[in-house]
């Protein structure tokens, strides 16, 4: 996942001929809260998980009441997690 979220070009596997990704905006869509993603990586490779979190700039939570939008630090400080990312 880190390679896909990195700022450097990445080659995507395609049938017949691979293609270079040309995106500059990525949406990660999941029914699982951010802090519940990659739990084994959180435990065993905490620096890798911190690098993953640093690549995420905005979090939107969609509920029946509406959309809540947070920066990553706001989301983490709100109590969704015990993680505090050091910049």
PDB file of N, CA, C and O in Angstrom:
ATOM      1  N   UNK A   1       0.828  -1.187   0.000  1.00  0.00           N
ATOM      2  CA  UNK A   1       0.000   0.000   0.000  1.00  0.00           C
ATOM      3  C   UNK A   1       0.875   1.255   0.000  1.00  0.00           C
ATOM      4  O   UNK A   1       0.529   2.255  -0.630  1.00  0.00           O
ATOM      5  N   UNK A   2       2.000   1.204   0.700  1.00  0.00           N
ATOM      6  CA  UNK A   2       2.870   2.378   0.742  1.00  0.00           C
ATOM      7  C   UNK A   2       3.345   2.774  -0.650  1.00  0.00           C
ATOM      8  O   UNK A   2       3.443   3.962  -0.956  1.00  0.00           O
ATOM      9  N   UNK A   3       3.636   1.807  -1.482  1.00  0.00           N
ATOM     10  CA  UNK A   3       4.093   2.111  -2.844  1.00  0.00           C
ATOM     11  C   UNK A   3       3.015   2.842  -3.642  1.00  0.00           C
ATOM     12  O   UNK A   3       3.326   3.745  -4.419  1.00  0.00           O
ATOM     13  N   UNK A   4       1.762   2.463  -3.457  1.00  0.00           N
ATOM     14  CA  UNK A   4       0.676   3.123  -4.179  1.00  0.00           C
ATOM     15  C   UNK A   4       0.443   4.541  -3.676  1.00  0.00           C
ATOM     16  O   UNK A   4      -0.005   5.400  -4.436  1.00  0.00           O
ATOM     17  N   UNK A   5       0.739   4.793  -2.419  1.00  0.00           N
ATOM     18  CA  UNK A   5       0.504   6.110  -1.837  1.00  0.00           C
ATOM     19  C   UNK A   5       1.728   7.007  -1.898  1.00  0.00           C
ATOM     20  O   UNK A   5       1.659   8.172  -1.504  1.00  0.00           O
ATOM     21  N   UNK A   6       2.837   6.490  -2.380  1.00  0.00           N
ATOM     22  CA  UNK A   6       4.065   7.265  -2.465  1.00  0.00           C
ATOM     23  C   UNK A   6       3.956   8.294  -3.588  1.00  0.00           C
ATOM     24  O   UNK A   6       3.124   8.152  -4.483  1.00  0.00           O
ATOM     25  N   UNK A   7       4.786   9.317  -3.543  1.00  0.00           N
ATOM     26  CA  UNK A   7       4.715  10.366  -4.560  1.00  0.00           C
ATOM     27  C   UNK A   7       5.469  10.006  -5.839  1.00  0.00           C
ATOM     28  O   UNK A   7       5.376  10.728  -6.832  1.00  0.00           O
ATOM     29  N   UNK A   8       6.196   8.927  -5.828  1.00  0.00           N
ATOM     30  CA  UNK A   8       6.981   8.524  -6.993  1.00  0.00           C
ATOM     31  C   UNK A   8       6.138   7.660  -7.934  1.00  0.00           C
ATOM     32  O   UNK A   8       5.240   6.948  -7.486  1.00  0.00           O
ATOM     33  N   UNK A   9       6.428   7.722  -9.237  1.00  0.00           N
ATOM     34  CA  UNK A   9       5.668   6.904 -10.198  1.00  0.00           C
ATOM     35  C   UNK A   9       5.785   5.417  -9.877  1.00  0.00           C
ATOM     36  O   UNK A   9       6.816   4.946  -9.398  1.00  0.00           O
ATOM     37  N   UNK A  10       4.719   4.702 -10.148  1.00  0.00           N
ATOM     38  CA  UNK A  10       4.704   3.259  -9.924  1.00  0.00           C
ATOM     39  C   UNK A  10       4.143   2.582 -11.174  1.00  0.00           C
ATOM     40  O   UNK A  10       3.236   3.096 -11.830  1.00  0.00           O
ATOM     41  N   UNK A  11       4.699   1.437 -11.478  1.00  0.00           N
ATOM     42  CA  UNK A  11       4.229   0.675 -12.628  1.00  0.00           C
ATOM     43  C   UNK A  11       3.135  -0.283 -12.170  1.00  0.00           C
ATOM     44  O   UNK A  11       3.321  -1.063 -11.236  1.00  0.00           O
ATOM     45  N   UNK A  12       1.995  -0.206 -12.844  1.00  0.00           N
ATOM     46  CA  UNK A  12       0.861  -1.060 -12.511  1.00  0.00           C
ATOM     47  C   UNK A  12       0.836  -2.259 -13.450  1.00  0.00           C
ATOM     48  O   UNK A  12       0.965  -2.096 -14.664  1.00  0.00           O
ATOM     49  N   UNK A  13       0.671  -3.450 -12.908  1.00  0.00           N
ATOM     50  CA  UNK A  13       0.634  -4.627 -13.780  1.00  0.00           C
ATOM     51  C   UNK A  13      -0.640  -4.639 -14.625  1.00  0.00           C
ATOM     52  O   UNK A  13      -1.745  -4.474 -14.109  1.00  0.00           O
ATOM     53  N   UNK A  14      -0.465  -4.834 -15.918  1.00  0.00           N
ATOM     54  CA  UNK A  14      -1.586  -4.908 -16.853  1.00  0.00           C
ATOM     55  C   UNK A  14      -1.349  -6.062 -17.819  1.00  0.00           C
ATOM     56  O   UNK A  14      -0.219  -6.506 -18.022  1.00  0.00           O
ATOM     57  N   UNK A  15      -2.409  -6.520 -18.391  1.00  0.00           N
ATOM     58  CA  UNK A  15      -2.301  -7.585 -19.393  1.00  0.00           C
ATOM     59  C   UNK A  15      -1.564  -7.050 -20.627  1.00  0.00           C
ATOM     60  O   UNK A  15      -1.859  -5.949 -21.094  1.00  0.00           O
ATOM     61  N   UNK A  16      -0.646  -7.791 -21.135  1.00  0.00           N
ATOM     62  CA  UNK A  16       0.168  -7.474 -22.309  1.00  0.00           C
ATOM     63  C   UNK A  16       1.268  -6.456 -22.022  1.00  0.00           C
ATOM     64  O   UNK A  16       2.413  -6.673 -22.415  1.00  0.00           O
ATOM     65  N   UNK A  17       0.954  -5.356 -21.351  1.00  0.00           N
ATOM     66  CA  UNK A  17       1.973  -4.333 -21.110  1.00  0.00           C
ATOM     67  C   UNK A  17       1.628  -3.544 -19.850  1.00  0.00           C
ATOM     68  O   UNK A  17       0.521  -3.020 -19.728  1.00  0.00           O
ATOM     69  N   UNK A  18       2.561  -3.460 -18.922  1.00  0.00           N
ATOM     70  CA  UNK A  18       2.327  -2.698 -17.699  1.00  0.00           C
ATOM     71  C   UNK A  18       2.178  -1.215 -18.017  1.00  0.00           C
ATOM     72  O   UNK A  18       2.661  -0.740 -19.044  1.00  0.00           O
ATOM     73  N   UNK A  19       1.509  -0.495 -17.134  1.00  0.00           N
ATOM     74  CA  UNK A  19       1.264   0.935 -17.315  1.00  0.00           C
ATOM     75  C   UNK A  19       1.800   1.694 -16.111  1.00  0.00           C
ATOM     76  O   UNK A  19       1.843   1.167 -15.000  1.00  0.00           O
ATOM     77  N   UNK A  20       2.204   2.931 -16.344  1.00  0.00           N
ATOM     78  CA  UNK A  20       2.661   3.785 -15.253  1.00  0.00           C
ATOM     79  C   UNK A  20       1.454   4.529 -14.701  1.00  0.00           C
ATOM     80  O   UNK A  20       0.680   5.115 -15.458  1.00  0.00           O
ATOM     81  N   UNK A  21       1.294   4.506 -13.391  1.00  0.00           N
ATOM     82  CA  UNK A  21       0.174   5.202 -12.745  1.00  0.00           C
ATOM     83  C   UNK A  21       0.383   6.710 -12.864  1.00  0.00           C
ATOM     84  O   UNK A  21       1.483   7.209 -12.629  1.00  0.00           O
ATOM     85  N   UNK A  22      -0.665   7.425 -13.225  1.00  0.00           N
ATOM     86  CA  UNK A  22      -0.580   8.876 -13.411  1.00  0.00           C
ATOM     87  C   UNK A  22      -1.507   9.622 -12.451  1.00  0.00           C
ATOM     88  O   UNK A  22      -1.900  10.756 -12.723  1.00  0.00           O
ATOM     89  N   UNK A  23      -1.851   8.998 -11.347  1.00  0.00           N
ATOM     90  CA  UNK A  23      -2.779   9.644 -10.419  1.00  0.00           C
ATOM     91  C   UNK A  23      -2.022  10.538  -9.438  1.00  0.00           C
ATOM     92  O   UNK A  23      -0.842  10.322  -9.161  1.00  0.00           O
ATOM     93  N   UNK A  24      -2.721  11.539  -8.923  1.00  0.00           N
ATOM     94  CA  UNK A  24      -2.150  12.372  -7.864  1.00  0.00           C
ATOM     95  C   UNK A  24      -3.106  12.496  -6.682  1.00  0.00           C
ATOM     96  O   UNK A  24      -2.842  13.233  -5.732  1.00  0.00           O
ATOM     97  N   UNK A  25      -4.214  11.770  -6.750  1.00  0.00           N
ATOM     98  CA  UNK A  25      -5.189  11.749  -5.670  1.00  0.00           C
ATOM     99  C   UNK A  25      -5.698  10.320  -5.535  1.00  0.00           C
ATOM    100  O   UNK A  25      -6.077   9.694  -6.525  1.00  0.00           O
ATOM    101  N   UNK A  26      -5.705   9.809  -4.309  1.00  0.00           N
ATOM    102  CA  UNK A  26      -6.123   8.430  -4.063  1.00  0.00           C
ATOM    103  C   UNK A  26      -7.226   8.431  -3.014  1.00  0.00           C
ATOM    104  O   UNK A  26      -7.117   9.111  -1.994  1.00  0.00           O
ATOM    105  N   UNK A  27      -8.283   7.675  -3.263  1.00  0.00           N
ATOM    106  CA  UNK A  27      -9.344   7.470  -2.290  1.00  0.00           C
ATOM    107  C   UNK A  27      -9.219   6.051  -1.753  1.00  0.00           C
ATOM    108  O   UNK A  27      -9.129   5.094  -2.521  1.00  0.00           O
ATOM    109  N   UNK A  28      -9.215   5.921  -0.442  1.00  0.00           N
ATOM    110  CA  UNK A  28      -9.232   4.606   0.194  1.00  0.00           C
ATOM    111  C   UNK A  28     -10.621   4.447   0.789  1.00  0.00           C
ATOM    112  O   UNK A  28     -10.993   5.186   1.701  1.00  0.00           O
ATOM    113  N   UNK A  29     -11.381   3.505   0.290  1.00  0.00           N
ATOM    114  CA  UNK A  29     -12.759   3.311   0.729  1.00  0.00           C
ATOM    115  C   UNK A  29     -12.830   2.007   1.504  1.00  0.00           C
ATOM    116  O   UNK A  29     -12.406   0.959   1.016  1.00  0.00           O
ATOM    117  N   UNK A  30     -13.376   2.078   2.725  1.00  0.00           N
ATOM    118  CA  UNK A  30     -13.442   0.881   3.553  1.00  0.00           C
ATOM    119  C   UNK A  30     -14.559   1.009   4.573  1.00  0.00           C
ATOM    120  O   UNK A  30     -14.904   2.112   4.997  1.00  0.00           O
ATOM    121  N   UNK A  31     -15.116  -0.121   4.962  1.00  0.00           N
ATOM    122  CA  UNK A  31     -16.079  -0.162   6.061  1.00  0.00           C
ATOM    123  C   UNK A  31     -15.375  -0.312   7.400  1.00  0.00           C
ATOM    124  O   UNK A  31     -16.018  -0.298   8.450  1.00  0.00           O
ATOM    125  N   UNK A  32     -14.067  -0.454   7.365  1.00  0.00           N
ATOM    126  CA  UNK A  32     -13.269  -0.652   8.573  1.00  0.00           C
ATOM    127  C   UNK A  32     -12.600   0.671   8.934  1.00  0.00           C
ATOM    128  O   UNK A  32     -12.033   1.339   8.069  1.00  0.00           O
ATOM    129  N   UNK A  33     -12.666   1.050  10.210  1.00  0.00           N
ATOM    130  CA  UNK A  33     -12.019   2.281  10.650  1.00  0.00           C
ATOM    131  C   UNK A  33     -10.531   2.248  10.342  1.00  0.00           C
ATOM    132  O   UNK A  33      -9.915   1.183  10.328  1.00  0.00           O
ATOM    133  N   UNK A  34      -9.967   3.401  10.100  1.00  0.00           N
ATOM    134  CA  UNK A  34      -8.557   3.506   9.725  1.00  0.00           C
ATOM    135  C   UNK A  34      -7.644   2.795  10.705  1.00  0.00           C
ATOM    136  O   UNK A  34      -6.742   2.068  10.288  1.00  0.00           O
ATOM    137  N   UNK A  35      -7.854   2.986  11.978  1.00  0.00           N
ATOM    138  CA  UNK A  35      -6.958   2.410  12.976  1.00  0.00           C
ATOM    139  C   UNK A  35      -7.100   0.895  13.063  1.00  0.00           C
ATOM    140  O   UNK A  35      -6.235   0.231  13.634  1.00  0.00           O
ATOM    141  N   UNK A  36      -8.158   0.344  12.517  1.00  0.00           N
ATOM    142  CA  UNK A  36      -8.340  -1.109  12.514  1.00  0.00           C
ATOM    143  C   UNK A  36      -7.739  -1.760  11.266  1.00  0.00           C
ATOM    144  O   UNK A  36      -7.794  -2.980  11.110  1.00  0.00           O
ATOM    145  N   UNK A  37      -7.172  -0.951  10.390  1.00  0.00           N
ATOM    146  CA  UNK A  37      -6.521  -1.469   9.186  1.00  0.00           C
ATOM    147  C   UNK A  37      -5.126  -1.976   9.543  1.00  0.00           C
ATOM    148  O   UNK A  37      -4.443  -1.369  10.368  1.00  0.00           O
ATOM    149  N   UNK A  38      -4.708  -3.045   8.951  1.00  0.00           N
ATOM    150  CA  UNK A  38      -3.336  -3.556   9.064  1.00  0.00           C
ATOM    151  C   UNK A  38      -2.890  -3.720  10.518  1.00  0.00           C
ATOM    152  O   UNK A  38      -1.837  -3.211  10.904  1.00  0.00           O
ATOM    153  N   UNK A  39      -3.670  -4.415  11.313  1.00  0.00           N
ATOM    154  CA  UNK A  39      -3.357  -4.549  12.740  1.00  0.00           C
ATOM    155  C   UNK A  39      -2.052  -5.294  12.986  1.00  0.00           C
ATOM    156  O   UNK A  39      -1.329  -4.958  13.925  1.00  0.00           O
ATOM    157  N   UNK A  40      -1.733  -6.287  12.177  1.00  0.00           N
ATOM    158  CA  UNK A  40      -0.461  -6.994  12.386  1.00  0.00           C
ATOM    159  C   UNK A  40       0.720  -6.083  12.077  1.00  0.00           C
ATOM    160  O   UNK A  40       1.760  -6.174  12.729  1.00  0.00           O
ATOM    161  N   UNK A  41       0.568  -5.209  11.093  1.00  0.00           N
ATOM    162  CA  UNK A  41       1.631  -4.243  10.789  1.00  0.00           C
ATOM    163  C   UNK A  41       1.771  -3.247  11.929  1.00  0.00           C
ATOM    164  O   UNK A  41       2.885  -2.846  12.268  1.00  0.00           O
ATOM    165  N   UNK A  42       0.659  -2.847  12.522  1.00  0.00           N
ATOM    166  CA  UNK A  42       0.726  -1.933  13.665  1.00  0.00           C
ATOM    167  C   UNK A  42       1.536  -2.542  14.796  1.00  0.00           C
ATOM    168  O   UNK A  42       2.349  -1.863  15.423  1.00  0.00           O
ATOM    169  N   UNK A  43       1.311  -3.828  15.058  1.00  0.00           N
ATOM    170  CA  UNK A  43       2.006  -4.498  16.159  1.00  0.00           C
ATOM    171  C   UNK A  43       3.466  -4.788  15.838  1.00  0.00           C
ATOM    172  O   UNK A  43       4.350  -4.557  16.663  1.00  0.00           O
ATOM    173  N   UNK A  44       3.711  -5.295  14.637  1.00  0.00           N
ATOM    174  CA  UNK A  44       5.036  -5.814  14.309  1.00  0.00           C
ATOM    175  C   UNK A  44       5.949  -4.829  13.589  1.00  0.00           C
ATOM    176  O   UNK A  44       7.172  -4.949  13.656  1.00  0.00           O
ATOM    177  N   UNK A  45       5.360  -3.859  12.904  1.00  0.00           N
ATOM    178  CA  UNK A  45       6.149  -2.891  12.134  1.00  0.00           C
ATOM    179  C   UNK A  45       5.552  -1.499  12.323  1.00  0.00           C
ATOM    180  O   UNK A  45       4.997  -0.922  11.388  1.00  0.00           O
ATOM    181  N   UNK A  46       5.667  -0.974  13.519  1.00  0.00           N
ATOM    182  CA  UNK A  46       5.000   0.289  13.844  1.00  0.00           C
ATOM    183  C   UNK A  46       5.479   1.448  12.971  1.00  0.00           C
ATOM    184  O   UNK A  46       4.681   2.322  12.633  1.00  0.00           O
ATOM    185  N   UNK A  47       6.751   1.478  12.599  1.00  0.00           N
ATOM    186  CA  UNK A  47       7.253   2.560  11.747  1.00  0.00           C
ATOM    187  C   UNK A  47       6.619   2.512  10.357  1.00  0.00           C
ATOM    188  O   UNK A  47       6.350   3.555   9.761  1.00  0.00           O
ATOM    189  N   UNK A  48       6.385   1.325   9.848  1.00  0.00           N
ATOM    190  CA  UNK A  48       5.726   1.172   8.550  1.00  0.00           C
ATOM    191  C   UNK A  48       4.291   1.675   8.630  1.00  0.00           C
ATOM    192  O   UNK A  48       3.815   2.343   7.711  1.00  0.00           O
ATOM    193  N   UNK A  49       3.598   1.359   9.722  1.00  0.00           N
ATOM    194  CA  UNK A  49       2.224   1.830   9.875  1.00  0.00           C
ATOM    195  C   UNK A  49       2.191   3.348  10.023  1.00  0.00           C
ATOM    196  O   UNK A  49       1.297   3.999   9.482  1.00  0.00           O
ATOM    197  N   UNK A  50       3.140   3.914  10.739  1.00  0.00           N
ATOM    198  CA  UNK A  50       3.207   5.375  10.862  1.00  0.00           C
ATOM    199  C   UNK A  50       3.434   6.023   9.504  1.00  0.00           C
ATOM    200  O   UNK A  50       2.870   7.081   9.222  1.00  0.00           O
ATOM    201  N   UNK A  51       4.251   5.403   8.662  1.00  0.00           N
ATOM    202  CA  UNK A  51       4.474   5.914   7.305  1.00  0.00           C
ATOM    203  C   UNK A  51       3.172   5.871   6.501  1.00  0.00           C
ATOM    204  O   UNK A  51       2.887   6.791   5.734  1.00  0.00           O
ATOM    205  N   UNK A  52       2.391   4.819   6.671  1.00  0.00           N
ATOM    206  CA  UNK A  52       1.086   4.704   6.014  1.00  0.00           C
ATOM    207  C   UNK A  52       0.167   5.843   6.456  1.00  0.00           C
ATOM    208  O   UNK A  52      -0.468   6.489   5.622  1.00  0.00           O
ATOM    209  N   UNK A  53       0.096   6.086   7.752  1.00  0.00           N
ATOM    210  CA  UNK A  53      -0.762   7.146   8.293  1.00  0.00           C
ATOM    211  C   UNK A  53      -0.314   8.521   7.793  1.00  0.00           C
ATOM    212  O   UNK A  53      -1.156   9.366   7.488  1.00  0.00           O
ATOM    213  N   UNK A  54       0.990   8.757   7.704  1.00  0.00           N
ATOM    214  CA  UNK A  54       1.502  10.051   7.233  1.00  0.00           C
ATOM    215  C   UNK A  54       1.087  10.352   5.800  1.00  0.00           C
ATOM    216  O   UNK A  54       1.024  11.520   5.418  1.00  0.00           O
ATOM    217  N   UNK A  55       0.809   9.357   5.017  1.00  0.00           N
ATOM    218  CA  UNK A  55       0.420   9.555   3.620  1.00  0.00           C
ATOM    219  C   UNK A  55      -1.071   9.886   3.473  1.00  0.00           C
ATOM    220  O   UNK A  55      -1.522  10.229   2.380  1.00  0.00           O
ATOM    221  N   UNK A  56      -1.814   9.788   4.537  1.00  0.00           N
ATOM    222  CA  UNK A  56      -3.249  10.094   4.518  1.00  0.00           C
ATOM    223  C   UNK A  56      -3.440  11.493   5.091  1.00  0.00           C
ATOM    224  O   UNK A  56      -2.982  11.789   6.194  1.00  0.00           O
ATOM    225  N   UNK A  57      -4.121  12.352   4.331  1.00  0.00           N
ATOM    226  CA  UNK A  57      -4.258  13.751   4.734  1.00  0.00           C
ATOM    227  C   UNK A  57      -5.661  14.119   5.198  1.00  0.00           C
ATOM    228  O   UNK A  57      -5.825  15.068   5.965  1.00  0.00           O
ATOM    229  N   UNK A  58      -6.657  13.396   4.752  1.00  0.00           N
ATOM    230  CA  UNK A  58      -8.035  13.721   5.119  1.00  0.00           C
ATOM    231  C   UNK A  58      -8.828  12.440   5.290  1.00  0.00           C
ATOM    232  O   UNK A  58      -8.653  11.478   4.542  1.00  0.00           O
ATOM    233  N   UNK A  59      -9.702  12.443   6.286  1.00  0.00           N
ATOM    234  CA  UNK A  59     -10.550  11.286   6.565  1.00  0.00           C
ATOM    235  C   UNK A  59     -11.997  11.760   6.575  1.00  0.00           C
ATOM    236  O   UNK A  59     -12.331  12.753   7.220  1.00  0.00           O
ATOM    237  N   UNK A  60     -12.843  11.045   5.859  1.00  0.00           N
ATOM    238  CA  UNK A  60     -14.270  11.339   5.856  1.00  0.00           C
ATOM    239  C   UNK A  60     -15.010  10.105   6.333  1.00  0.00           C
ATOM    240  O   UNK A  60     -14.792   9.001   5.833  1.00  0.00           O
ATOM    241  N   UNK A  61     -15.891  10.305   7.308  1.00  0.00           N
ATOM    242  CA  UNK A  61     -16.709   9.219   7.833  1.00  0.00           C
ATOM    243  C   UNK A  61     -18.154   9.505   7.437  1.00  0.00           C
ATOM    244  O   UNK A  61     -18.717  10.540   7.795  1.00  0.00           O
ATOM    245  N   UNK A  62     -18.737   8.578   6.700  1.00  0.00           N
ATOM    246  CA  UNK A  62     -20.107   8.714   6.217  1.00  0.00           C
ATOM    247  C   UNK A  62     -21.039   7.934   7.136  1.00  0.00           C
ATOM    248  O   UNK A  62     -20.864   6.732   7.332  1.00  0.00           O
ATOM    249  N   UNK A  63     -22.034   8.628   7.702  1.00  0.00           N
ATOM    250  CA  UNK A  63     -23.027   7.995   8.561  1.00  0.00           C
ATOM    251  C   UNK A  63     -24.418   8.430   8.099  1.00  0.00           C
ATOM    252  O   UNK A  63     -24.557   9.218   7.164  1.00  0.00           O
ATOM    253  N   UNK A  64     -25.433   7.909   8.763  1.00  0.00           N
ATOM    254  CA  UNK A  64     -26.807   8.311   8.436  1.00  0.00           C
ATOM    255  C   UNK A  64     -27.030   9.794   8.727  1.00  0.00           C
ATOM    256  O   UNK A  64     -27.864  10.439   8.092  1.00  0.00           O
ATOM    257  N   UNK A  65     -26.283  10.327   9.687  1.00  0.00           N
ATOM    258  CA  UNK A  65     -26.426  11.732  10.065  1.00  0.00           C
ATOM    259  C   UNK A  65     -25.713  12.678   9.106  1.00  0.00           C
ATOM    260  O   UNK A  65     -26.001  13.874   9.087  1.00  0.00           O
ATOM    261  N   UNK A  66     -24.792  12.156   8.317  1.00  0.00           N
ATOM    262  CA  UNK A  66     -24.065  13.006   7.383  1.00  0.00           C
ATOM    263  C   UNK A  66     -22.608  12.598   7.266  1.00  0.00           C
ATOM    264  O   UNK A  66     -22.233  11.464   7.564  1.00  0.00           O
ATOM    265  N   UNK A  67     -21.800  13.545   6.826  1.00  0.00           N
ATOM    266  CA  UNK A  67     -20.382  13.290   6.595  1.00  0.00           C
ATOM    267  C   UNK A  67     -19.562  14.077   7.609  1.00  0.00           C
ATOM    268  O   UNK A  67     -19.751  15.281   7.777  1.00  0.00           O
ATOM    269  N   UNK A  68     -18.652  13.385   8.278  1.00  0.00           N
ATOM    270  CA  UNK A  68     -17.710  14.044   9.176  1.00  0.00           C
ATOM    271  C   UNK A  68     -16.354  14.054   8.484  1.00  0.00           C
ATOM    272  O   UNK A  68     -15.887  13.017   8.014  1.00  0.00           O
ATOM    273  N   UNK A  69     -15.723  15.221   8.419  1.00  0.00           N
ATOM    274  CA  UNK A  69     -14.428  15.356   7.759  1.00  0.00           C
ATOM    275  C   UNK A  69     -13.388  15.790   8.775  1.00  0.00           C
ATOM    276  O   UNK A  69     -13.616  16.709   9.561  1.00  0.00           O
ATOM    277  N   UNK A  70     -12.242  15.119   8.751  1.00  0.00           N
ATOM    278  CA  UNK A  70     -11.152  15.391   9.682  1.00  0.00           C
ATOM    279  C   UNK A  70      -9.825  15.410   8.939  1.00  0.00           C
ATOM    280  O   UNK A  70      -9.674  14.755   7.908  1.00  0.00           O
ATOM    281  N   UNK A  71      -8.868  16.159   9.465  1.00  0.00           N
ATOM    282  CA  UNK A  71      -7.490  15.923   9.067  1.00  0.00           C
ATOM    283  C   UNK A  71      -7.059  14.664   9.803  1.00  0.00           C
ATOM    284  O   UNK A  71      -7.733  14.231  10.737  1.00  0.00           O
ATOM    285  N   UNK A  72      -5.955  14.079   9.397  1.00  0.00           N
ATOM    286  CA  UNK A  72      -5.503  12.854  10.055  1.00  0.00           C
ATOM    287  C   UNK A  72      -5.224  13.100  11.528  1.00  0.00           C
ATOM    288  O   UNK A  72      -5.604  12.290  12.374  1.00  0.00           O
ATOM    289  N   UNK A  73      -4.563  14.211  11.846  1.00  0.00           N
ATOM    290  CA  UNK A  73      -4.253  14.483  13.255  1.00  0.00           C
ATOM    291  C   UNK A  73      -5.520  14.732  14.066  1.00  0.00           C
ATOM    292  O   UNK A  73      -5.601  14.295  15.214  1.00  0.00           O
ATOM    293  N   UNK A  74      -6.511  15.422  13.503  1.00  0.00           N
ATOM    294  CA  UNK A  74      -7.785  15.614  14.204  1.00  0.00           C
ATOM    295  C   UNK A  74      -8.456  14.275  14.475  1.00  0.00           C
ATOM    296  O   UNK A  74      -8.972  14.040  15.568  1.00  0.00           O
ATOM    297  N   UNK A  75      -8.447  13.410  13.488  1.00  0.00           N
ATOM    298  CA  UNK A  75      -9.060  12.086  13.619  1.00  0.00           C
ATOM    299  C   UNK A  75      -8.390  11.294  14.735  1.00  0.00           C
ATOM    300  O   UNK A  75      -9.068  10.683  15.561  1.00  0.00           O
ATOM    301  N   UNK A  76      -7.066  11.306  14.758  1.00  0.00           N
ATOM    302  CA  UNK A  76      -6.332  10.546  15.766  1.00  0.00           C
ATOM    303  C   UNK A  76      -6.505  11.154  17.157  1.00  0.00           C
ATOM    304  O   UNK A  76      -6.638  10.421  18.137  1.00  0.00           O
ATOM    305  N   UNK A  77      -6.503  12.480  17.252  1.00  0.00           N
ATOM    306  CA  UNK A  77      -6.663  13.153  18.543  1.00  0.00           C
ATOM    307  C   UNK A  77      -8.083  13.027  19.080  1.00  0.00           C
ATOM    308  O   UNK A  77      -8.299  13.115  20.288  1.00  0.00           O
ATOM    309  N   UNK A  78      -9.039  12.825  18.204  1.00  0.00           N
ATOM    310  CA  UNK A  78     -10.447  12.730  18.613  1.00  0.00           C
ATOM    311  C   UNK A  78     -10.711  11.494  19.462  1.00  0.00           C
ATOM    312  O   UNK A  78     -11.747  11.388  20.119  1.00  0.00           O
ATOM    313  N   UNK A  79      -9.764  10.561  19.442  1.00  0.00           N
ATOM    314  CA  UNK A  79      -9.954   9.386  20.266  1.00  0.00           C
ATOM    315  C   UNK A  79     -10.259   8.137  19.481  1.00  0.00           C
ATOM    316  O   UNK A  79     -10.588   7.103  20.063  1.00  0.00           O
ATOM    317  N   UNK A  80     -10.155   8.214  18.158  1.00  0.00           N
ATOM    318  CA  UNK A  80     -10.368   7.019  17.351  1.00  0.00           C
ATOM    319  C   UNK A  80      -9.228   6.036  17.534  1.00  0.00           C
ATOM    320  O   UNK A  80      -9.319   4.886  17.107  1.00  0.00           O
ATOM    321  N   UNK A  81      -8.162   6.482  18.163  1.00  0.00           N
ATOM    322  CA  UNK A  81      -6.987   5.630  18.265  1.00  0.00           C
ATOM    323  C   UNK A  81      -6.102   6.031  19.430  1.00  0.00           C
ATOM    324  O   UNK A  81      -6.198   7.140  19.957  1.00  0.00           O
ATOM    325  N   UNK A  82      -5.250   5.120  19.815  1.00  0.00           N
ATOM    326  CA  UNK A  82      -4.233   5.413  20.814  1.00  0.00           C
ATOM    327  C   UNK A  82      -2.977   5.967  20.159  1.00  0.00           C
ATOM    328  O   UNK A  82      -2.084   6.475  20.837  1.00  0.00           O
ATOM    329  N   UNK A  83      -2.916   5.866  18.828  1.00  0.00           N
ATOM    330  CA  UNK A  83      -1.725   6.297  18.096  1.00  0.00           C
ATOM    331  C   UNK A  83      -1.626   7.804  18.081  1.00  0.00           C
ATOM    332  O   UNK A  83      -2.619   8.497  17.858  1.00  0.00           O
ATOM    333  N   UNK A  84      -0.450   8.308  18.315  1.00  0.00           N
ATOM    334  CA  UNK A  84      -0.148   9.719  18.116  1.00  0.00           C
ATOM    335  C   UNK A  84       1.014   9.760  17.140  1.00  0.00           C
ATOM    336  O   UNK A  84       2.099   9.258  17.437  1.00  0.00           O
ATOM    337  N   UNK A  85       0.794  10.342  16.005  1.00  0.00           N
ATOM    338  CA  UNK A  85       1.813  10.354  14.962  1.00  0.00           C
ATOM    339  C   UNK A  85       2.755  11.528  15.206  1.00  0.00           C
ATOM    340  O   UNK A  85       2.325  12.672  15.357  1.00  0.00           O
ATOM    341  N   UNK A  86       4.027  11.221  15.238  1.00  0.00           N
ATOM    342  CA  UNK A  86       5.039  12.250  15.438  1.00  0.00           C
ATOM    343  C   UNK A  86       5.473  12.781  14.090  1.00  0.00           C
ATOM    344  O   UNK A  86       5.813  12.005  13.197  1.00  0.00           O
ATOM    345  N   UNK A  87       5.467  14.087  13.932  1.00  0.00           N
ATOM    346  CA  UNK A  87       5.904  14.703  12.670  1.00  0.00           C
ATOM    347  C   UNK A  87       7.324  15.171  12.797  1.00  0.00           C
ATOM    348  O   UNK A  87       7.881  15.718  11.845  1.00  0.00           O
TER     349      UNK A  87
END
